[in-house]
Amino acid sequence: MAITTSMIKELRDATGLGIADCKNALQASDGDFDAAIKTLREKGAAVAAKRASKEAKEGVITAILSDDAQSAAMIEVNCETDFVTRNEDFQNFVGELRGEALNFESDAMSAGIAEKIEEKIGSIGEKLQLRRNVKWDVDGTGAIASYIHMGGKVGVLLELGCEKAETIESPVYKELAKDLTLHVAAAAPEYLTRDEVPAETVEAEKDIFRKQLEGKPENIMENILKGKINKYFSTICFVEQGFVKEDKVSITNLVTEKGKELGDTLTVKRYVRYQLGT
């Protein structure tokens, strides 16, 4: 059967593979479109298997919010090289995955799109992976904000709770939520509050500080130790950090001040920060 240009184009549009691959598949199948797709999918699987041992640490982080900011999702999609990150085909594929992200619970998306990933590896020719995903729904009253930094190298979701439903429409509330996501991106806190820091981690820090204070009188040592531990918490705990735009104001005080301005009580309920490849 004669293989026409339109047949090759149709197969390319369906698979995303090159002209030569599509022409050869159509010739091998004697023009049978479905058989040609099967051949190309097998080719894609073979490419995926070949690339499986490669490192995939480049890529992009992206997020999606529902229109009412009551649901949000964030994904990290990896490839092998920065060149592919800038590839329009890859970017379109990430956009397609972003559009589906709200349909998958946290850490469940990779399995759900495995076949799509395998097919795209065949057309792009590099190892691809959806490394992780998170999906949130607001717990109670509040909204979720997102922030993508450095062109997709860092991504943040943050849930800011309140007591009054009308608060979430306030420009003051929305600006605060955005500022808090920006802060997380820049300051990279390890924990939300000091209560989340493992006791053994705190004790290890105390041991280091005690060694630094050897020789000091016991009554003085305890006060200095308390101050050092509080300083330690202020560097790793989100709500105790100094706000990146005004470091003399802690996040706790900032949120409290904005709550008073709004006549409401605001609470940072949770946050998540992705950094590409880490």
Wavefront OBJ file of the C-alpha trace (Angstrom):
o trace
v 0.000 0.000 0.000
v 1.308 3.458 -0.882
v 2.078 5.579 2.206
v 0.956 9.177 1.713
v 2.142 12.376 3.363
v -1.264 12.851 4.991
v -1.066 9.370 6.560
v 2.357 10.178 8.002
v 1.111 13.528 9.330
v -1.912 11.900 10.972
v 0.326 9.355 12.703
v 2.769 12.069 13.787
v -0.082 14.104 15.272
v -1.290 11.041 17.172
v 2.098 9.928 18.521
v 4.408 12.931 18.512
v 7.171 10.860 16.897
v 9.359 11.796 13.931
v 8.571 11.560 10.216
v 10.964 8.671 9.588
v 9.639 6.629 12.528
v 6.029 7.154 11.428
v 6.761 6.350 7.783
v 8.611 3.160 8.702
v 5.829 2.062 11.054
v 3.181 2.618 8.366
v 5.232 0.738 5.798
v 5.753 -2.168 8.202
v 2.017 -2.321 8.886
v 1.075 -1.890 5.218
v -0.785 1.308 6.051
v -2.706 -0.104 9.046
v -2.966 2.944 11.338
v -3.710 1.036 14.564
v -0.928 -1.468 13.929
v 1.484 1.377 13.254
v 0.543 3.034 16.556
v 1.155 -0.277 18.342
v 4.594 -0.525 16.740
v 5.470 3.029 17.761
v 4.221 2.480 21.308
v 6.472 -0.565 21.530
v 9.300 1.611 20.259
v 8.491 4.141 22.973
v 8.555 1.408 25.613
v 11.934 0.286 24.322
v 13.284 3.830 24.541
v 11.862 4.166 28.053
v 13.587 0.963 29.129
v 16.857 2.165 27.609
v 16.653 5.494 29.461
v 15.543 3.976 32.789
v 19.014 4.066 34.352
v 19.616 7.714 33.421
v 19.446 10.565 35.927
v 16.471 12.905 35.561
v 17.078 15.942 37.768
v 16.230 18.786 35.409
v 12.631 19.724 34.670
v 9.997 21.982 36.127
v 7.659 22.464 39.076
v 4.188 23.803 38.398
v 0.969 24.299 40.342
v -2.738 24.723 39.698
v -5.464 26.337 41.820
v -9.192 25.857 41.510
v -11.055 29.063 40.631
v -12.291 29.443 44.214
v -8.835 28.669 45.740
v -10.397 25.818 47.719
v -8.310 23.126 46.024
v -4.766 23.108 44.696
v -2.155 20.760 43.329
v 1.567 20.926 42.614
v 3.744 18.587 40.556
v 7.421 18.124 39.754
v 8.190 16.709 36.309
v 11.802 15.739 35.630
v 13.877 15.219 32.505
v 17.586 14.635 31.927
v 18.726 17.957 30.446
v 17.924 21.648 30.641
v 17.679 21.597 26.849
v 14.556 19.427 27.053
v 13.156 21.647 29.823
v 13.047 24.462 27.265
v 11.567 22.193 24.581
v 8.054 23.243 23.547
v 6.884 19.626 23.382
v 8.027 19.033 26.964
v 6.459 22.274 28.183
v 3.157 21.398 26.526
v 3.282 17.965 28.121
v 3.873 19.491 31.565
v 0.926 21.815 30.934
v -1.222 18.787 30.110
v -0.174 17.067 33.335
v -0.816 20.266 35.302
v -4.357 20.285 33.939
v -4.917 16.797 35.328
v -3.211 17.304 38.699
v -6.373 18.117 40.666
v -7.711 14.666 39.746
v -5.046 12.822 41.734
v -4.508 12.580 45.469
v -1.067 13.297 46.903
v 1.675 10.895 45.742
v -0.786 8.986 43.506
v -0.326 10.722 40.162
v 2.823 8.967 38.950
v 1.101 5.590 38.746
v -1.958 7.108 37.086
v -0.020 8.669 34.209
v 2.711 6.022 33.757
v 1.549 5.131 30.254
v 1.581 8.780 29.145
v 5.085 9.224 30.518
v 6.312 6.142 28.674
v 4.853 7.341 25.388
v 6.371 10.798 25.810
v 9.808 9.308 26.523
v 9.546 7.653 23.115
v 8.959 10.964 21.346
v 11.344 13.166 23.365
v 14.118 10.586 23.730
v 15.033 11.363 27.338
v 14.057 9.820 30.628
v 11.017 11.617 32.077
v 9.363 11.142 35.417
v 6.675 12.704 37.524
v 8.738 12.759 40.696
v 6.032 13.860 43.124
v 2.643 15.481 43.417
v 0.579 16.983 46.191
v -3.127 17.794 46.189
v -4.954 19.759 48.869
v -8.516 20.729 49.689
v -9.142 23.524 52.190
v -9.824 22.262 55.692
v -12.519 24.497 57.169
v -12.564 28.178 56.191
v -9.721 29.725 54.272
v -7.956 29.496 50.936
v -4.852 28.080 49.294
v -2.200 30.190 47.572
v 0.578 29.058 45.248
v 3.857 30.510 44.060
v 6.294 29.297 41.408
v 9.793 30.784 41.623
v 12.762 30.897 39.219
v 10.818 29.633 36.243
v 9.758 26.414 37.934
v 12.835 25.631 40.057
v 10.920 26.198 43.319
v 7.211 25.821 44.054
v 5.076 26.516 47.135
v 1.530 25.808 48.281
v 0.210 27.392 51.467
v -3.147 27.201 53.227
v -4.180 30.289 55.183
v -7.143 29.730 57.473
v -9.607 32.304 58.795
v -12.890 32.364 60.714
v -15.027 34.520 58.403
v -15.832 33.341 54.892
v -15.835 36.896 53.526
v -12.213 37.399 54.591
v -10.848 35.300 51.732
v -12.110 37.878 49.205
v -10.224 40.717 50.868
v -7.220 42.154 48.976
v -5.354 42.318 52.309
v -5.878 38.583 52.864
v -4.882 37.708 49.290
v -1.742 39.837 49.455
v -0.758 38.242 52.761
v -1.255 34.727 51.395
v 0.910 35.559 48.373
v 3.599 37.161 50.563
v 3.700 34.078 52.771
v 4.248 31.782 49.786
v 7.025 34.086 48.581
v 8.593 33.894 52.046
v 8.535 30.086 52.020
v 10.172 30.040 48.595
v 12.973 32.354 49.746
v 13.521 31.241 53.359
v 12.917 27.491 52.971
v 11.662 26.791 56.515
v 12.020 23.172 57.619
v 8.994 23.086 59.944
v 5.794 25.060 60.463
v 6.108 25.359 64.273
v 8.636 24.323 66.912
v 6.275 21.557 68.048
v 7.030 19.731 64.788
v 10.797 19.623 65.364
v 11.782 16.099 66.515
v 12.911 15.991 70.155
v 16.142 14.227 69.215
v 16.996 17.046 66.775
v 16.490 19.642 69.520
v 18.618 17.617 71.959
v 21.405 17.294 69.404
v 21.451 21.069 68.986
v 21.451 21.562 72.763
v 24.468 19.241 73.064
v 26.357 21.360 70.527
v 25.458 24.549 72.391
v 26.453 23.040 75.774
v 29.893 22.189 74.412
v 30.219 25.774 73.185
v 29.319 27.024 76.679
v 31.621 24.762 78.706
v 33.180 26.631 81.610
v 30.259 29.008 82.058
v 28.477 29.077 85.451
v 25.471 26.763 85.501
v 22.904 29.485 86.211
v 24.199 31.611 83.317
v 24.502 28.624 80.983
v 20.794 27.768 81.152
v 19.714 31.282 80.170
v 22.193 31.405 77.304
v 21.139 27.919 76.208
v 17.489 28.970 76.164
v 18.353 31.979 74.018
v 20.362 29.867 71.567
v 17.553 27.325 71.202
v 15.013 30.090 70.580
v 17.344 31.518 67.936
v 17.643 28.049 66.378
v 13.844 27.718 66.181
v 13.628 31.165 64.579
v 15.802 29.968 61.702
v 14.023 26.686 60.929
v 10.371 27.206 61.980
v 8.176 29.122 59.546
v 6.013 31.000 62.051
v 9.073 32.152 64.043
v 11.164 33.320 61.098
v 11.584 37.003 60.306
v 9.462 37.989 57.311
v 11.661 38.236 54.185
v 10.299 41.687 53.326
v 10.771 43.020 56.880
v 12.978 40.703 58.920
v 12.361 42.404 62.257
v 8.722 41.249 62.056
v 8.130 37.551 62.683
v 5.665 35.617 60.574
v 3.509 35.107 63.675
v 3.339 38.849 64.327
v 2.715 39.608 60.664
v -0.233 37.204 60.503
v -1.613 38.555 63.801
v -1.376 42.168 62.596
v -3.126 41.386 59.329
v -5.825 39.500 61.207
v -6.504 42.548 63.361
v -6.656 44.716 60.253
v -9.253 42.343 58.822
v -11.157 41.868 62.082
v -10.537 38.130 61.884
v -8.214 35.447 63.238
v -5.792 34.097 60.651
v -3.788 30.880 60.892
v -1.150 29.354 58.649
v -2.426 25.786 58.557
v 0.208 24.154 56.358
v 2.674 24.705 53.573
v 4.726 22.602 51.188
v 7.843 23.635 49.310
v 9.284 21.783 46.322
v 12.795 22.445 45.051
v 13.725 20.922 41.726
v 15.767 17.749 41.987
v 16.020 17.691 45.797
l 1 2 3 4 5 6 7 8 9 10 11 12 13 14 15 16 17 18 19 20 21 22 23 24 25 26 27 28 29 30 31 32 33 34 35 36 37 38 39 40 41 42 43 44 45 46 47 48 49 50 51 52 53 54 55 56 57 58 59 60 61 62 63 64 65 66 67 68 69 70 71 72 73 74 75 76 77 78 79 80 81 82 83 84 85 86 87 88 89 90 91 92 93 94 95 96 97 98 99 100 101 102 103 104 105 106 107 108 109 110 111 112 113 114 115 116 117 118 119 120 121 122 123 124 125 126 127 128 129 130 131 132 133 134 135 136 137 138 139 140 141 142 143 144 145 146 147 148 149 150 151 152 153 154 155 156 157 158 159 160 161 162 163 164 165 166 167 168 169 170 171 172 173 174 175 176 177 178 179 180 181 182 183 184 185 186 187 188 189 190 191 192 193 194 195 196 197 198 199 200 201 202 203 204 205 206 207 208 209 210 211 212 213 214 215 216 217 218 219 220 221 222 223 224 225 226 227 228 229 230 231 232 233 234 235 236 237 238 239 240 241 242 243 244 245 246 247 248 249 250 251 252 253 254 255 256 257 258 259 260 261 262 263 264 265 266 267 268 269 270 271 272 273 274 275 276 277 278
